[in-house]
Amino acid sequence: MFKQSKLVSALAVAGVALFGASAVQAQVVKIDGSSTVYPITEAVAEEFQKAKKNAIKVTVGISGTGGGFKKFCRGETDISNASRPILKKEMDACKETGVQYVELPVAFDALTVVTNPKNAFLKQITVDELKLMWEPAAQGKITKWNQVNPAWPDAPIKLFGAGADSGTFDYFTEAVVGKAKSSRGDYTASEDDNVLVQGVSRDVNAIGYFGYAYYAENTAKLKAVPIVEKAGKPAVLPSEESVLKGTYQPLSRPIFIYVNAKSLDKPEVKEFLEYYMKDGAKLTKEVKYVPLPAKAYTVNLEHIAKKKLGTVFGGTAEVGITIEELQKREAKI
């Protein structure tokens, strides 16, 4: 009995010692930010952790692009997911705290306007109609479909869209209304795109917008609306082909991750980023986004190795940038 209890005690001590050792060795990569970029980064994180046999832990949160940058500029995260480039106020916030960063485009997204599948009348929508629906002047006034287009029914419009901390909100308002963050406020807002998916899928009079991956995952519950950029132009559905050709405008956009330059000194962060750039394209396609050309990921690896600091954007959420234009900018090391 004594020998057995002694053995149990010894094993318990050994277990504590082993646990303590693994706790000391546990390496964590902290990521937060955009819900749009989340499916890609989460997919990469899952595969990376498997490859590392969980020796490195990667946490991926969703607080929206703006919320993610707040944490990032306070030095709370290693990497920030962003569905738009870093803004001037965020650049200033990072400068105040001494946080320097490397900007890495990881994919292209087709920001998708969706309705309930039972909506039989909306075959396409123009950017001008979207503006009439979403601009600040519409608040409390444009409440029915026929107020936007007399050919549409006398039925209430139920609006679902990104929350104010979302990069998707910034981009959509810039592209559609003409000014970032300029939007009516009387709509159901969330930084979590799954909340918006559920809202639109449950209301026949609903219309909403979010990243393409959330539509692609829920095609049985949602209908994508073809977009007409300008009068005389064809209506274009979001797809890999329309994004690559540059015809899905103005709702096609690059999406990013930003890396704290100090975090690049951590081997686990560098390893994760190298994995991201080598396997990211395949996983990007799997989660229904448009991968960048192979050269772009090679350039990203060079930027990581050289710690290329800053942004190739001017602190604004630019609209209508193509993959080709993005590549030209990012190639300047």
Stockholm file with secondary structure:
# STOCKHOLM 1.0

chainA/1-333         MFKQSKLVSALAVAGVALFGASAVQAQVVKIDGSSTVYPITEAVAEEFQKAKKNAIKVTVGISGTGGGFKKFCRGETDISNASRPILKKEMDACKETGVQYVELPVAFDALTVVTNPKNAFLKQITVDELKLMWEPAAQGKITKWNQVNPAWPDAPIKLFGAGADSGTFDYFTEAVVGKAKSSRGDYTASEDDNVLVQGVSRDVNAIGYFGYAYYAENTAKLKAVPIVEKAGKPAVLPSEESVLKGTYQPLSRPIFIYVNAKSLDKPEVKEFLEYYMKDGAKLTKEVKYVPLPAKAYTVNLEHIAKKKLGTVFGGTAEVGITIEELQKREAKI
#=GR chainA/1-333 SS CHHHHHHHHHHHHHHHHHHHHHHHHCEEEEEEECTTTHHHHHHHHHHHHHHTTTSEEEEECCSHHHHHHHHHHTTCCSEEEESSCCCHHHHHHHHHHTCCEEEEEEEEEECEEEECTTCCSCSCEEHHHHHHHHSGGGTTTCCBHHHHCTTSCSCBCEEEEECTTCHHHHHHIIIIISSTTCCCSCSEEESCHHHHHHHHHTCTTEEEEECHHHHHTTTTTCEECCEECSTTSCCBCCCHHHHHHTCSTTTEEEEEEEEEGGGGGSHHHHHHHHHHHHHHHHHHHHTTCEECCHHHHHHHHHHHHHTCCBCSSCSSCCSSCCHHHHHHHHTCC
#=GC SS_cons         CHHHHHHHHHHHHHHHHHHHHHHHHCEEEEEEECTTTHHHHHHHHHHHHHHTTTSEEEEECCSHHHHHHHHHHTTCCSEEEESSCCCHHHHHHHHHHTCCEEEEEEEEEECEEEECTTCCSCSCEEHHHHHHHHSGGGTTTCCBHHHHCTTSCSCBCEEEEECTTCHHHHHHIIIIISSTTCCCSCSEEESCHHHHHHHHHTCTTEEEEECHHHHHTTTTTCEECCEECSTTSCCBCCCHHHHHHTCSTTTEEEEEEEEEGGGGGSHHHHHHHHHHHHHHHHHHHHTTCEECCHHHHHHHHHHHHHTCCBCSSCSSCCSSCCHHHHHHHHTCC
//
